[in-house]
Amino acid sequence: MASRNQNRPPRSPFTKKDGNEEVPLDKRRRIGAGRMVGPPLAASRGRGRQAFSEVNSRQDVTATSDVGSGEGSECGTVEFTKEEVEALLNEKLKGKKLDPLKVKLDNAIDYIKRLKLCLKWFQQVEQNHVLEKEKLQSSIEAVEKKCTDTELEMKNKVEELNVIILDLRKTISSLEDRVAKEESDKLDAIECHRKEKEARVASENLQASLSAQLEKTRQEKLAAEQKAASFEDMYKRGQEYNVSLQQYNGKLQKDNETISESLKRVEMEKLTIVENLSNLRCHNKALQDQLASFKASQDEVIKQKESLSNELRCLRVELQQVRDERDRQVTQMQALTAEIVKYKEFTGKSCAELDNLTIKSNALEETCSSQREHIRTLQHQLTAANEKLKMADLSASETRTEFEEQKRTVCELQERLADAEFQLIEGEKLRKKLHNTILELKGNIRVFCRVRPLLPEDGVGTEATVIAYPTSTETLGRGIDLVQSGQRYPFTFDKVFSHEASQQDVFVEISQLVQSALDGYKVCIFAYGQTGSGKTYTMMGRPETSVQKGLIPRSLEQIFQTSQSLQAQGWKYKMQASMLEIYNETIRDLLSTNRSSGLDMSRTENGAPGKQYTIKHDVNGNTHVSDLTIVDVCSINEISSLLQQAAHSRSVGRTQMNEQSSRSHFVFTLRISGVNESTEQQVQGVLNLIDLAGSERLSKSGSTGDRLKETQAINKSLSSLADVIFALAKKEDHVPFRNSKLTYLLQPCLGGDSKTLMFVNISPDPSSVGESLCSLRFAARVNSCEIGIPRRQTTVKPMDNRLSYG
């Protein structure tokens, strides 16, 4: 400030605006206790201003007290020019004759104040002149003293130089003698040099011929070494290919054994179902046989009834004939009796004939009585047959009724069984929905645990010796016990998948969470665990087989299928995808078109850094990565090709723990923008699917060189993630999200309004029980973190097309 004022002329309390109008004094005055201003001298304006500024800064308090209490606001340094001083002295008091005395008095007081300021400035200028003169005098004396001292020093130096010159002359004479002697030696040396030169030319020619032969030999040796290296490389590649084939064969055998076991289980289930079906068929057949026997007995009874009816008709006919015969015989007997009487009366036949007729009549009476008994017996038989027929009809109807009741009972039991199964499924769905709602209201991070199967290259042992699954009702399907050194460590999560769980079983549990992204929520699913525990298989799977597809392709298939089905309700969706990896704390774009040519690599062979990407969070909790490639996708085929491109570009390496170990954190982001044309509702959802790199111990992985640096970077980022989780669990005021690129990228998912799910993958290998225990403890700590209630992003305003990470 002082140096700027030294090169600027002092200002006047009167300044002109547009050459005519006068500006008031209080606006022209520049007041400041810290400013330093000098007087306008023609000869030494710069030095005078500097001295005057120093005086002003030392006497600021005194000047303030001299002006008075009424001038406290104008006690700073005021700059005047010669013209301004003359104008002030020649100024006349303003005012008209008719103005009141108070106005004139105020103008006079103001004029007096300005005069006091001008006088004060003149006093300061005079003091500055005196001080400047004293300084100049002291500086002149110092310069004269310095000149005297310099002259004395110069005289001493001249004497010393004269002594040195005498010594140098003596040295020059001795050197001239030495030079003459050396010239003679030089002539001899030139002659020797000529001879040596001739010998050297001959030796150079010989050396050239030998060098040509040596170069030829080296080329032949280099060609032989290249051939040997190529043969050795081919041998190594053959060995690696053989090892990979053996491993692939082992995997195929393991898969074959797994498929065989599943087929055996399916066959056992089939046998059980067939056995149950055969039992039901036998029971049904028995009922049908019983019904058939009842029908046969009914038919026999009906036939018996018909035969009895026919027999009854015959008996009735015979009875009628017997009755007719009896009536005829009675008629004959009456006729005979009448004849007897007539004969007795009229002819008087003999008693012998009468006795014969009596005997004949008695025989006819006995025949009639025997026929009556036979008729009575036939009537009793007919009555019994009728009763038997009624009983047969009643038993047949009872059997039919019983069969219908049993059939109805079987149908009712089947319906009750189907209703029970449906209620069980609906209850499980309701439980999951309520559980998810409770977790959303609590704001906790959901945690699923998945155990991979034992592989042929794992150590000796079985899964039962390390991992157990509780069978109690409370922890069924949610609990897991880890056994280490005879001690059992129980853990409980939202869901636990055993080694028998398929990819479809795992996806069913997260399908509703994926659906939330279409509803306008931010969803984040990431896999955590040690290297070789099955994280990449869980997230990506093997896309070439539909059965082994991972969560990422299955989630995208569901999103596209659901978005197409919602078109009937007026919804239209726009989707944008991006994929990146965090390698050695550096973000790399996996969809960049320059990656194939190596122009956008963040890690090159010589270690030179490539293009950098910046992570930014906005006020709405969305995350943006600058210069990241964003691709509009319309079908699952486009997504599949992008996933294949990203898989080829991702950093993988081979360690002692995993043949194809992921050496970076993979982040897939799908931004979903939906518009309902009928309701004018707009939703914005984000789906983040993350495959973290596996933690590993250097003593087990055997990493060196670049692999060592990768391992250190991975463990550092995962340690930063653990620090963030611990801070969230303790509800600390400061959460260290910025300690690594990974935690800073996941900040909205871990500390915002996102629906977050973590898969903790563990290995059943007994040699990895320590790492599995650390992973389970970390997952339990994650499950207890509260990150806030998820918030749906829905609006009726135009949406921002930029891609975010939720």
Helices and strands as residue ranges (DSSP letters): H 2-6, E 16-17, E 21-22, H 25-28, H 45-58, H 60-67, G 69-74, H 82-90, H 101-342, I 343-347, H 351-442, E 446-451, G 463-465, E 467-468, E 479-484, E 487-492, E 495-497, H 503-518, E 522-529, H 535-539, H 551-565, G 566-569, E 571-583, E 586-589, E 615-617, E 623-625, E 631-633, H 636-649, E 652-653, E 661-662, E 665-676, E 681-691, H 698-701, H 706-729, G 737-739, H 741-745, H 747-751, E 755-762, G 766-768, H 769-783, E 794-795
